[in-house]
């Protein structure tokens, strides 16, 4: 009976951590089914998601620190979206007043939702890490991964070399998480892969409801290429590096206050 209760509790905490991602994909679905008479769909999505963020903060579902992290990811994601749209990787074909260089401002929330999930899961499951490689190694690797998303359009794509470096840098790093009175752990790289896979599934849902379109989806929708899992795998690493480093900094400050 205990394993069942543990699984149910773990599932509940994961579900609560996914409130903002679920709100995003729910909004994408519902907005695609409505004929908006007085506002463009992209603009409506932005207003709805801003409202969701305010409600989550005011209700205590998200803390001020988590909101700050989400804002950082919104900017990081929006910059990447602007560049990728300019390079023709995908497009946002619908009109909207809240578009910047062809990219609707709500798109940054899709990246921010990853940060929201990680922050919430970290807090709810009382997560920690062992074998963290430190700011220098993780920061340089995260920067190289982010830069590669831009540079692979005009120089060779180094994603597989970067993936090998991820395995090397984080091979001793484990996530520790707690479910009720029990403590569990898993390799951090496995967590990267699992989250990347589920984001790829979500990406298929998002493109199906016209959140954006890849070049091969303009005529008719088709499944997003499996190679995108590796892209999300690497992007998740950037997210974890930022969140984990901020958590370590905050923990260090709190410890100094106690001392």
FISETI-572010 format. One record per residue: residue in one letter; x, z, y of N, C-alpha, C in turn. Coordinates in steps of 0.05 Angstrom, whole numbers, padded with zeros to 5 digits, always signed. Example, Ala and Ser with C-alpha at 12.3 -4.5 7.8 and 13.67 -1.06 7.14 Angstrom:
% FISETI-572010
A+00264+00156-00114+00246+00156-00090+00264+00156-00066;S+00257+00142-00045+00273+00143-00021+00258+00157+00001;
% end
This chain:
% FISETI-572010
X+00017+00000-00024+00000+00000+00000+00017+00000+00025;X+00040+00015+00024+00057+00016+00048+00068-00011+00057;X+00077-00028+00038+00087-00054+00047+00065-00070+00061;X+00040-00068+00052+00018-00082+00065+00014-00071+00094;X+00015-00045+00097+00011-00033+00123+00034-00041+00142;X+00058-00042+00131+00081-00050+00147+00078-00079+00156;X+00069-00096+00138+00066-00124+00145+00044-00128+00166;X+00022-00113+00163+00000-00114+00183+00009-00104+00210;X+00024-00083+00210+00034-00072+00236+00054-00091+00249;X+00071-00103+00232+00090-00123+00243+00075-00147+00254;X+00055-00156+00240+00039-00179+00249+00025-00173+00275;X+00014-00148+00277+00001-00140+00302+00020-00141+00326;X+00044-00129+00322+00063-00129+00344+00072-00157+00352;X+00075-00174+00332+00083-00202+00337+00061-00216+00353;X+00036-00211+00344+00013-00224+00358+00011-00214+00387;X+00015-00188+00391+00014-00178+00419+00037-00189+00436;X+00059-00195+00423+00082-00207+00437+00077-00236+00445;X+00058-00248+00431+00052-00277+00435+00029-00282+00454;X+00020-00261+00469-00004-00264+00486+00000-00286+00506;X+00023-00287+00520+00027-00307+00540+00030-00335+00528;X+00046-00339+00507+00047-00365+00494+00019-00375+00485;X+00004-00356+00474-00024-00364+00465-00041-00372+00489;X-00038-00357+00511-00053-00364+00535-00045-00392+00545;X-00020-00399+00543-00011-00426+00552-00024-00447+00535;X-00022-00445+00508-00032-00466+00491-00063-00466+00491;X-00075-00443+00494-00104-00442+00497-00113-00457+00522;X-00098-00453+00544-00104-00466+00569-00100-00497+00567;X-00078-00505+00553-00074-00533+00549-00097-00546+00533;X-00106-00532+00513-00128-00543+00497-00154-00544+00513;X-00161-00522+00525-00187-00522+00540-00187-00541+00563;X-00164-00543+00577-00163-00561+00600-00165-00590+00592;X-00156-00596+00568-00158-00624+00558-00186-00631+00551;X-00204-00612+00547-00231-00617+00539-00251-00617+00563;X-00240-00612+00587-00257-00609+00611-00252-00632+00630;X-00273-00642+00642-00270-00662+00663-00270-00648+00690;X-00245-00645+00701-00242-00629+00725-00251-00645+00750;X-00273-00636+00763-00284-00652+00785-00269-00648+00812;X-00259-00625+00818-00249-00619+00845-00219-00612+00845;X-00206-00613+00822-00178-00605+00821-00165-00620+00798;X-00140-00627+00802-00125-00641+00780-00119-00621+00758;X-00118-00631+00734-00114-00614+00710-00088-00598+00712;X-00066-00611+00720-00040-00598+00722-00041-00575+00742;X-00056-00579+00764-00058-00558+00784-00075-00535+00774;X-00096-00541+00759-00113-00520+00747-00097-00503+00727;X-00081-00517+00711-00065-00502+00691-00046-00482+00705;X-00033-00491+00727-00015-00473+00742-00030-00449+00752;X-00053-00453+00764-00068-00430+00775-00077-00411+00753;X-00085-00422+00731-00094-00404+00709-00071-00388+00698;X-00048-00400+00694-00025-00386+00683-00014-00365+00703;X-00015-00371+00729-00007-00351+00748-00026-00327+00747;X-00052-00333+00743-00071-00311+00740-00066-00294+00715;X-00059-00308+00693-00053-00293+00668-00029-00275+00672;X-00009-00284+00686+00015-00268+00691+00008-00243+00708;X-00008-00247+00729-00017-00224+00745-00033-00204+00729;X-00051-00214+00712-00067-00196+00695-00050-00181+00675;X-00030-00194+00664-00013-00181+00644+00004-00159+00657;X+00013-00164+00682+00028-00144+00696+00011-00120+00705;X-00013-00127+00716-00030-00105+00726-00042-00088+00703;X-00044-00100+00680-00055-00085+00657-00034-00070+00642;X-00008-00074+00648+00014-00060+00635+00024-00074+00610;X+00014-00098+00605+00023-00113+00581+00052-00124+00586;X+00059-00127+00611+00086-00135+00618+00097-00117+00640;X+00122-00111+00638+00135-00094+00658+00147-00111+00680;X+00155-00098+00702+00167-00112+00725+00193-00126+00716;X+00209-00112+00700+00234-00124+00690+00228-00149+00674;X+00207-00148+00658+00201-00172+00641+00191-00195+00659;X+00177-00189+00680+00168-00209+00699+00193-00223+00711;X+00213-00207+00718+00237-00218+00730+00251-00237+00711;X+00253-00229+00685+00266-00246+00666+00250-00272+00662;X+00223-00270+00662+00206-00294+00659+00210-00313+00683;X+00213-00302+00707+00218-00319+00731+00245-00334+00728;X+00265-00320+00718+00291-00334+00713+00288-00357+00694;X+00273-00353+00673+00269-00374+00653+00252-00397+00664;X+00233-00390+00682+00217-00410+00694+00234-00430+00710;X+00253-00419+00725+00271-00435+00742+00289-00452+00724;X+00301-00439+00703+00319-00453+00685+00304-00476+00671;X+00280-00471+00662+00264-00491+00648+00256-00514+00667;X+00248-00507+00691+00239-00527+00710+00262-00546+00718;X+00285-00535+00722+00309-00553+00728+00314-00572+00705;X+00313-00562+00681+00317-00579+00657+00295-00600+00655;X+00270-00592+00661+00248-00612+00659+00252-00634+00680;X+00259-00627+00704+00263-00647+00725+00284-00667+00717;X+00306-00658+00706+00328-00675+00697+00319-00693+00674;X+00305-00681+00654+00297-00696+00631+00276-00717+00637;X+00258-00711+00655+00238-00731+00663+00252-00754+00678;X+00271-00747+00695+00286-00768+00709+00301-00786+00690;X+00311-00775+00668+00326-00791+00649+00307-00805+00629;X+00281-00801+00631+00262-00815+00614+00258-00803+00586;X+00267-00778+00583+00264-00765+00557+00234-00760+00550;X+00218-00753+00570+00190-00750+00567+00177-00753+00595;X+00151-00751+00597+00138-00755+00623+00112-00738+00624;X+00103-00735+00649+00078-00722+00655+00061-00742+00669;X+00045-00757+00655+00032-00781+00666+00008-00775+00684;X-00003-00751+00683-00028-00745+00698-00020-00737+00727;X-00039-00741+00746-00034-00735+00774-00035-00705+00779;X-00024-00696+00801-00025-00668+00808-00011-00663+00835;X-00021-00644+00851-00009-00638+00876+00015-00619+00872;X+00015-00604+00850+00036-00585+00845+00057-00597+00826;X+00066-00621+00833+00087-00634+00818+00112-00636+00835;X+00135-00630+00824+00160-00632+00837+00177-00653+00824;X+00182-00675+00837+00198-00697+00826+00187-00706+00799;X+00160-00708+00798+00147-00718+00774+00141-00697+00753;X+00148-00672+00758+00145-00650+00739+00125-00630+00750;X+00103-00624+00735+00085-00603+00744+00098-00576+00743;X+00092-00559+00763+00105-00533+00764+00098-00515+00741;X+00075-00520+00728+00067-00503+00705+00086-00506+00682;X+00102-00528+00681+00119-00533+00658+00140-00511+00654;X+00149-00499+00676+00168-00477+00673+00157-00454+00657;X+00131-00450+00657+00119-00429+00642+00123-00432+00612;X+00125-00457+00603+00129-00461+00574+00156-00450+00565;X+00176-00451+00582+00201-00439+00576+00200-00409+00580;X+00186-00401+00601+00182-00372+00607+00167-00358+00585;X+00150-00373+00571+00135-00360+00549+00153-00351+00526;X+00175-00366+00522+00195-00358+00502+00208-00331+00510;X+00214-00329+00536+00226-00304+00546+00205-00281+00545;X+00180-00287+00550+00159-00267+00549+00157-00256+00520;X+00157-00274+00501+00156-00266+00473+00179-00248+00466;X+00203-00256+00473+00227-00241+00466+00228-00214+00479;X+00220-00212+00504+00220-00187+00518+00200-00168+00505;X+00176-00178+00500+00155-00162+00488+00162-00153+00460;X+00173-00171+00444+00180-00164+00416+00203-00144+00416;X+00222-00147+00435+00244-00128+00437+00234-00099+00443;X+00214-00098+00461+00203-00072+00468+00185-00061+00447;X+00168-00077+00436+00148-00067+00416+00160-00060+00390;X+00181-00075+00381+00194-00069+00356+00219-00053+00359;X+00224-00042+00383+00247-00025+00389+00273-00038+00378;X+00277-00063+00386+00299-00079+00376+00326-00070+00387;X+00346-00076+00372+00374-00072+00380+00391-00092+00365;X+00416-00094+00371+00434-00112+00357+00460-00098+00351;X+00472-00107+00329+00499-00098+00321+00517-00122+00321;X+00542-00118+00327+00561-00140+00327+00558-00160+00349;X+00546-00151+00372+00543-00169+00395+00570-00178+00405;X+00575-00204+00408+00602-00214+00415+00611-00208+00444;X+00593-00198+00460+00600-00192+00488+00593-00214+00507;X+00595-00207+00533+00586-00226+00554+00603-00251+00556;X+00630-00248+00553+00647-00271+00556+00641-00293+00535;X+00642-00286+00510+00637-00305+00489+00609-00316+00489;X+00589-00298+00491+00561-00307+00490+00554-00323+00516;X+00564-00314+00539+00558-00327+00564+00569-00355+00565;X+00595-00358+00557+00607-00384+00557+00593-00403+00538;X+00585-00393+00514+00571-00410+00495+00544-00418+00505;X+00529-00399+00517+00503-00405+00528+00505-00426+00550;X+00525-00423+00568+00529-00442+00589+00536-00470+00578;X+00552-00471+00557+00559-00497+00545+00535-00510+00533;X+00518-00494+00520+00493-00505+00508+00475-00516+00529;X+00471-00502+00551+00453-00511+00572+00465-00536+00585;X+00491-00537+00589+00504-00560+00601+00501-00585+00584;X+00502-00581+00557+00500-00603+00539+00473-00617+00540;X+00452-00602+00547+00425-00614+00550+00425-00635+00572;X+00444-00631+00592+00446-00650+00614+00465-00673+00608;X+00489-00665+00597+00511-00685+00595+00508-00704+00572;X+00491-00698+00551+00491-00716+00528+00478-00743+00534;X+00468-00746+00559+00456-00772+00566+00479-00792+00574;X+00502-00782+00581+00523-00800+00588+00550-00795+00575;X+00553-00773+00560+00576-00769+00543+00566-00761+00515;X+00582-00760+00494+00572-00753+00468+00558-00727+00466;X+00538-00725+00449+00522-00701+00444+00538-00682+00427;X+00544-00658+00437+00560-00639+00422+00543-00617+00409;X+00517-00623+00404+00500-00601+00394+00509-00591+00367;X+00519-00608+00350+00527-00598+00323+00553-00582+00324;X+00571-00590+00343+00594-00573+00347+00587-00546+00359;X+00567-00547+00377+00558-00522+00389+00543-00505+00369;X+00529-00517+00350+00515-00502+00329+00536-00488+00311;X+00558-00503+00305+00580-00490+00290+00592-00467+00305;X+00595-00469+00331+00605-00447+00347+00586-00423+00347;X+00560-00429+00347+00540-00408+00346+00544-00392+00320;X+00547-00406+00298+00550-00392+00272+00576-00376+00272;X+00597-00386+00286+00622-00372+00287+00621-00347+00305;X+00609-00351+00329+00608-00329+00349+00590-00307+00340;X+00567-00314+00327+00546-00294+00321+00545-00287+00291;X+00566-00293+00276+00564-00289+00247+00563-00259+00240;X+00573-00242+00257+00571-00213+00252+00548-00200+00266;X+00532-00215+00280+00510-00204+00297+00484-00202+00281;X+00473-00178+00280+00448-00174+00266+00427-00162+00285;X+00402-00170+00282+00380-00158+00297+00370-00134+00281;X+00367-00112+00294+00354-00088+00282+00327-00084+00295;X+00306-00082+00279+00279-00078+00289+00265-00057+00273;X+00246-00045+00285+00233-00022+00273+00203-00027+00270;X+00192-00022+00247+00163-00024+00242+00154+00003+00233;X+00138+00016+00250+00130+00044+00245+00154+00062+00241;X+00157+00073+00217+00179+00092+00212+00202+00079+00196;X+00201+00053+00193+00222+00039+00177+00238+00021+00195;X+00264+00018+00188+00282+00001+00203+00291-00022+00185;X+00291-00046+00197+00298-00071+00183+00319-00086+00199;X+00331-00106+00186+00350-00122+00201+00351-00150+00189;X+00360-00169+00206+00364-00196+00196+00387-00209+00213;X+00400-00229+00202+00421-00243+00218+00409-00256+00242;X+00423-00254+00265+00413-00265+00290+00409-00295+00288;X+00427-00309+00274+00425-00338+00272+00399-00346+00257;X+00391-00330+00237+00366-00336+00223+00343-00333+00242;X+00343-00313+00259+00322-00309+00279+00321-00333+00298;X+00345-00343+00306+00346-00367+00323+00330-00390+00310;X+00336-00394+00284+00324-00417+00270+00294-00414+00267;X+00285-00390+00260+00257-00385+00256+00241-00389+00282;X+00251-00378+00304+00238-00381+00330+00238-00410+00338;X+00260-00424+00334+00262-00453+00341+00242-00469+00325;X+00238-00463+00300+00219-00477+00283+00190-00473+00294;X+00183-00449+00300+00156-00443+00310+00151-00456+00337;X+00172-00457+00354+00169-00471+00380+00164-00500+00375;X+00178-00512+00356+00174-00540+00349+00145-00545+00340;X+00134-00527+00325+00106-00529+00317+00088-00528+00342;X+00094-00510+00360+00078-00507+00385+00081-00532+00402;X+00105-00544+00401+00110-00569+00417+00092-00592+00406;X+00088-00593+00380+00070-00613+00369+00041-00609+00379;X+00033-00584+00381+00006-00578+00391+00004-00585+00420;X+00025-00579+00436+00025-00584+00465+00024-00614+00471;X+00039-00630+00456+00039-00659+00461+00013-00671+00452;X+00001-00660+00431-00025-00669+00422-00047-00666+00443;X-00045-00644+00459-00064-00639+00480-00053-00649+00507;X-00034-00668+00507-00025-00681+00531-00012-00663+00552;X+00001-00642+00542+00017-00626+00561+00040-00642+00573;X+00052-00659+00556+00071-00679+00565+00072-00700+00542;X+00086-00722+00546+00088-00743+00526+00117-00752+00523;X+00125-00755+00498+00150-00768+00492+00146-00799+00493;X+00167-00814+00497+00163-00843+00499+00148-00856+00476;X+00152-00846+00452+00138-00857+00429+00110-00847+00424;X+00100-00831+00443+00073-00820+00441+00054-00831+00461;X+00062-00851+00477+00045-00861+00498+00022-00878+00486;X+00027-00893+00465+00006-00909+00453-00012-00892+00436;X-00001-00875+00419-00016-00858+00402+00001-00833+00395;X-00012-00810+00392+00004-00786+00386+00016-00788+00358;X+00040-00779+00356+00053-00776+00330+00071-00751+00330;X+00078-00742+00306+00093-00717+00304+00119-00718+00319;X+00126-00696+00331+00152-00695+00345+00175-00695+00325;X+00196-00710+00331+00218-00712+00312+00230-00686+00304;X+00238-00684+00279+00249-00659+00268+00275-00652+00282;X+00289-00672+00294+00314-00666+00308+00309-00647+00331;X+00284-00645+00341+00278-00627+00364+00281-00598+00356;X+00280-00592+00329+00283-00565+00321+00311-00555+00329;X+00331-00572+00326+00358-00565+00333+00360-00559+00363;X+00345-00575+00379+00345-00571+00408+00333-00544+00415;X+00311-00537+00403+00298-00511+00408+00316-00489+00397;X+00329-00493+00374+00347-00473+00363+00368-00466+00384;X+00380-00486+00397+00400-00481+00417+00388-00469+00442;X+00364-00478+00450+00352-00466+00474+00344-00437+00470;X+00335-00430+00446+00329-00402+00439+00353-00385+00442;X+00376-00396+00435+00401-00380+00437+00406-00373+00466;X+00402-00392+00485+00405-00385+00513+00386-00363+00521;X+00362-00364+00511+00342-00343+00518+00351-00316+00507;X+00360-00315+00482+00368-00290+00470+00392-00279+00485;X+00411-00296+00491+00435-00287+00505+00428-00273+00531;X+00411-00286+00547+00403-00274+00573+00387-00248+00569;X+00367-00249+00552+00351-00225+00547+00368-00202+00536;X+00385-00208+00516+00401-00187+00504+00421-00175+00523;X+00433-00193+00540+00453-00183+00559+00440-00165+00580;X+00416-00173+00589+00402-00157+00608+00394-00130+00596;X+00386-00130+00571+00379-00105+00558+00403-00087+00555;X+00426-00099+00549+00451-00083+00546+00459-00071+00573;X+00456-00087+00595+00463-00077+00621+00444-00054+00629;X+00418-00058+00624+00399-00037+00631+00404-00011+00615;X+00410-00015+00589+00415+00009+00572+00440+00024+00582;X+00460+00009+00591+00484+00021+00602+00479+00037+00627;X+00462+00026+00645+00455+00040+00669+00440+00065+00664;X+00421+00064+00645+00405+00088+00638+00423+00109+00626;X+00443+00101+00610+00461+00120+00598+00478+00134+00619;X+00487+00119+00639+00503+00131+00661+00486+00151+00677;X+00461+00145+00680+00444+00164+00695+00441+00190+00679;X+00439+00188+00652+00437+00212+00636+00462+00228+00636;X+00485+00214+00637+00511+00228+00637+00516+00241+00665;
% end
